[in-house]
């Protein structure tokens, strides 16, 4: 038979999902995939029930139902400080991944280059590969994950189209400062590039960090697609509802593409999530506070065991380095073995470090842990880790 399309070559199950499948049949705790399995807020659930009961069952406009777009527009203006003017600057998508795919289809021709910061979210890079884009990675070094802007400028070529910024970042929790974003914006303007920002963890910030949206800076919105979604903030990763904010002429095309790919996001669920905008301010502060406590619990445990832990500035992941354990413990020769060792000896799922790097050896002594869990589950996971791997102190 004829071979499949070349774009499928090299595609394999992501390590992020594989661990979920591995743990499914055992009494394991999944600190791998960022599934966020805490309850979805009641008003959102009730809104969806009511929409289903009221037979709001038909396609929506491809850009989403009006009340939801109004809510997103208002949030983009007040929380993100993005100077979006009208509903034409906003579209609802199937997950933030849906927004990302529509953005890539809209901005990139095959062979165009995109700059990505490493460690990266593998879905960004794999989708770029599927699109046939050239990928230039700029490595950030922990624990601060500072950006080498000279390296960024050196990576720009005639073929460069866009730069991807993920803040707060997955998997390292880097939060881009206003100063860094301003420096990046200078480069975007100088070289006439687009920015694609993934801001899905925007409410999870620690140690007094602020979330700055690139598109809020003067002159940035016209070249920036800002992507976010409801999954993480409202514990509803399976509902698949995200959105994009950007210039009308770009969103027009993104909408047409999203229409071709999936027509629209599920209508009754859009009605449900429109209720998200009625959540009081305290919802967000309490969530951030709860995540800060979970970050402390997990990071302290990992440090006690002997991991080298760059504490995340935001998001709900820790990319920890187990190199210091290698002398003391067996089963940690590389990231994939360590991932298996944690499953077998402690029943804990993590993601192998190589998922976040172009060259697997760069992630060879790292594992990503997710702390988006109920506190009692996270504490139980920490107990299991301590009893399986002891502590150095
Ligand atoms: N964003 C989440 C993570 O990084 C889940 C993504 C996924 O399942 N692909 O774990």
Boltz pocket constraint, residues with backbone or C-beta under 6 A from the ligand:
constraints:
  - pocket:
      binder: B
      contacts: [[A, 14], [A, 16], [A, 17], [A, 32], [A, 33], [A, 34], [A, 35], [A, 123], [A, 170]]
      max_distance: 6.0
